[in-house]
Amino acid sequence: MNTVPRIEASRLPALLQAMPKAELHMHIEGSLEPELIFALAQRNGVQLAYDSVEALRAAYAFTDLQSFLDIYYAGASVLLHEQDFYDMARAYLDRAVADNVVHAEIFFDPQTHTERGVGMETVINGLYRACRDAQIEQGISASLILSFLRHLSEESAMQTLEAALPLRDRFIGVGLDSSELGNPPEKFARVFARCKELGLRLVAHAGEEGPPAYIWGALDTLQVERIDHGVQSEKDERLMQRLVREQVPLTVCPLSNLKLCVVKDLAEHNLPRLLAAGLKVMINSDDPAYFGGYVNENYTQLFAATGMGAPEAYQLARNSLEASFADDAQKAEWIARLDQSFEQFAQS
């Protein structure tokens, strides 16, 4: 689409809802709503530290990444059986379909579960079956990305990779998440080199709370294809120039940044500046059950706070589709649908 049609500001929320988009930064364990946590706890006989859904939701008061991770891992304790992982993923995919997400690349953290004695095949098979069934029944495309926990050792990451390789056909790539500060990308150089040899797609969290140096490390040492978060890149002009030149995708998560105090106010979020500077940024939900909104809520709240309009909406959605690991023919089909949705809004 050469020029984005003019669309009235009053119709922008409906456009943001209707336009097809991809979600490339979403942790499936972070989609566990309190209601599902309680249902799974009851089904599996797990005792929670909270006596009600309301008490658990009230505990979602984070001051930083670590305080969030503490409750995140506690919530994951209810996941024990393949059906639990299936139910969690289907609940997310139902919401994604409602948000007109046509493609999702979903992070999962096997170490969170294998360290509790849950088998690798239990985790991956439950999630994979949910993705497959959602594609058949609802038409949404979904793939899995295995994420290593960076607060654990590289040896643990390597063992996790080896344990997952018998199920290699069920995930498309690897990522790096959890506590960023003090755990630079270079810590995982060998395991990412092994993943590259295996032909896995490579992404990593960098520049959320960590410095721009972590983004350089993810690009140069880990050789990732996408940066998850990356909002600290603005502090390094040379890095900004590289990200524009190489069109490295940044999977930005506005409500996550707000909830974890990376920004004090959505109106101050730097995504509009990054987009205007030519970076390939897009909007995602990160851990939507914990951060107050799925992907469309991230779009609507950020647009309301910053005053972005239809041209930015189109570029962000297109960036998300182009930055996915789907094949070129599939991307072209989705982009054609995106163009059509904007044309329909302009005419109606």
N, C-alpha and C positions, 0 to 999 in steps of 0.2 A: 504494500500500500504506500504510494508515494506521498500522499497527504492525508492526514487523519481528518475525517469529517468533523465539522463543528457540532458539538453536542451540548445542550443546555446544562449548566451546573446542577440544576435541580434533578436532572435525570442521571447524574453521575453514579450515585449509589446503586441504581438498578443496572447500569452498564457494568460496574465492577463485579456485580453478582453474576451477570449473564455471560460475560466474555470467557471463552475457554482459556485455561491456564494450566501450567504445570506446577507441582510443588516438589522442590528438590532438596529441602532441608526440613525434615520432620522426623523426630525420634519416636518410634512406635510406642515405647514405654512411656513417653511423655504425653500420650493421648489417653492414658488411663484415667477416666473420670472417676470421682469418688464413688458414684453409684455402682460402677462396674467393679471397683476395688472391693467394695463391701459384698457384692454378689459373689465374686470369686473367693473371697475370704470365707464366706459362709459355705460355699460349695466344697472348699478344700480343707475346712476346719482350721484355718489360720487365725490366730488371735492378733487383732490390731491394737495399737496403742490409743486408738480413738473410739469413742463409744457410739458415734453417729456420723452420718454423711456430712452433716453440718459442722461437726467438730473437726473433721478432717479438712474440709474446705477452708475453714477458718485458719487452719495451720499453714495455708499457702501464703505466708507473709515473709517474703525473702528480702534479704538485704544485699546479697551478692550471689555469685555462682555457686559457692560452696554450700551456703545455707539452703539453696534450692536442691542441690545434689543429695544432701542428707535425706530429705523427705522423698525425693525421687526414688532412691534405692529402697527405702522402706516400703513405698507403694508397690514396687516390683516384686516384693516378697510373696504376693498372692499368686504369682504365675508359676504353676508347677507342672501342668499337663499340656499336651499338644492342643487340646480343645481350648485351653485358656488363651494361648497365643493366637489361635484362630479367632476367637471371639473378640479379643482386643483389636486385631487388625481389621476385622470386618466392621467393627464399630467406627473406626477411623475412616475406612473407605466409604461407608455410607455417608458420612459427613462430607467427605471430599466430593462425592458425586453431587450432593446438594449444593456445593460451592462451585460447580461446573469445572472441577479439576479433571482434565482429560488424561493426565499422566502424573503418577507419583513415584518418586524414588525414595524409598523408606529406609531410614537408618534403624538398625537393631544392635543391641549391646550384648553379645552372647556371654561375656565374662560376668555380667551382672547375674546371670542365671547359672552358668556352669560352676561358679564358685559356691553356689547353694546346693550343688548336687543335681541340678537339672541337666539332662543330656543335650548335647548339641543338636542331635536330630529332632528332639522334641521341640526345640525353639524354632529351627529353620523349617521343619515340615509343617508346623502349625501356621506360621506366617506365609509360607509359600502357597499352601492350600487356600488360604484366604484371598491372596492376590489372584490366584487362578480362578477361583469361583466368582470373585467380583468382576473380573474381566468377562467371563462367560455370561453372567447374569445381569450386569449393569453397564458393561461396555467401557469401564475405566481400565486403562493400562497402568500396571504397577510392577515395580522391580524392587529388589532388596539390596541394600548396601551394608555389609558387615563392618561395624565400627569397633576399633580398639579403644580401650579405656587408657588414657594417657597418664593417669596417676599410678597405674600399675607398670610393671617392668616390660621391657621389650621382649624378654624371654617369655613372659606370659602371653604377649601378643603373638609371638611366633608359635607357641603351643596351641593357641586358639585357632590360628590360621590352619595349622596342620590337621587339627580336629575337624575343621569345617570342609577340608578339601574333598572328602568323599561325597559331599553335597554341593560341589562346585557349580553344577548346572542350575542351582536354585538361587544364586546371588550373583550380581553383575560386577561388584566392586567392593572396595574397602574405604573406610574413613577413619578419622581420629577425633575423639571427643572427650568429654569430662574435664577435670580441672586443668585449665590452660596455664596459669601462672606457675612458673617453676618446672614446667614440663615441655621444653621446646621441641619443635619437630625433629631436630637432629637426633633426639633420643631413640627415634624409630626408623633410622635410616636403613638398617639391614632388612627389617621386615617389609618395608615398602619396596625395596629393591627386589625382594623375592616375589612380592605381589605383581610388580611390573613384569617380571620374567614369566609369570603365569598368565599374563594378558588381562589381568583385572583392571577395571577403571579405578582411578585414584583421586580421592578428595581428602581434605583435612580442614578441621576447624582451626582458624588462625586469625588473630587480630580482633577478637571479641573483647577480652580483658587484657590480652597479651599485646606486646608492642609490634610495630611494623616489622621488626627483625624476624618475628615468627612467621610472617607472611613470606618474606624472602626465603626463609628456611624451608617452608612448605613447598614453594615453587622450585627452588634450586636443589635441595637435598632430597626431598620426598618426590619431587617431579609430579606434583598433583596437577590435575586438569581443571579443578574448580577450587575456589576458596570459600569455605563456609564461614559466614559472618564477614570478616574483612573490613569492619567499619573504622578500624584504627589506621587504615591505609592513608587516610587524609593527612596524617601527621608526617608523611614522607613524600615530598614532591617527586623525587626520582622514582619511587615505587608507583605513585599515581600514573606517571608517564608510561611506565612499563605495562601496568594493567590496562591502560587505554590502548597502547600499541598492540599488545598481544590479545586483547579482548578476552582476558581471563574472567570467567563468570564469578560474581560474588553473590552468594545466597544469603541475603540480609533478612533479619527477623525483627521487625520493629517492636512488637509488643513484648518480646523477650528482652530486648535491649532496655525497654522502659521498666519492666518488672525487676530486672537484675541491676538496675541503676547504672547501666552503661550510659544512658541519657536520662536527664531529670524530667524532660517534657517532650512529648512526641513532636511538638512544634519546633523543637531544636534538633530533631533527627537529621543526620547528614545525608540520608539517602537522596533527597532531591538534588543536593549539590553533586554527589557522586554521579548521578544520572546525567545531570547537565554537563558535567566534565567529560562525558563520553565513556564512562565505565559501564560494563555489562552487568548491571545490578538487577535484582529481582526480589520479590516479596514472598516470604515463607512464614510458617507458624512456629517452627522449632519444637516446643513442648506445649501444645495448645491447651491441654487440660489444666496445666499449671499457670500458664501465662495469660489467660483471659481471652482466648479467641483463636479460632481456626483461620484458615488463610484469608477468607473474605473479610473477616473482622479486622485482620491486619491491614488489608487494603483500605477499608472504609474509614477506620480510625486514623490512619496515617494521612489519607487524602483530606479528611476533614480538618486535621490539625495543621497541615502544611499548605493547603490551597492548590495542590497539583490538580491538573485537569485531564481531559480526554487524551491529548497527545502523550502524556506521561503514562497513562493507564495502558495505552496501546503498546508503548515501548517496553514497559515492565512485563506485560503478558508475553509479548513476542520474545523478549530475552529469556524468559523462563522456558519457553518451548524450544528455542534454539540451543540453550545450554544443557538440555536433557541428553541422556545417552541413548535415546531412541535413534532409529535409522533415519536417513535423510528423507526418504519417501514418506515416512510417518510424520516427520516434522512438517513437511510441505503441506500435508493434508490438514494438520492442526492449524497451521498459519493461515491457510485458505479459509478455515472456519472462523478464525479470529477476524480476518478481514470482513467476512460476511456479517459477523455480529455487529461490527461497527457501522457498516453500511445500512443495515436494518434499523439501527438506532437513529441514524441520521435521517432516514426516510419516514420514520413513524412519528 
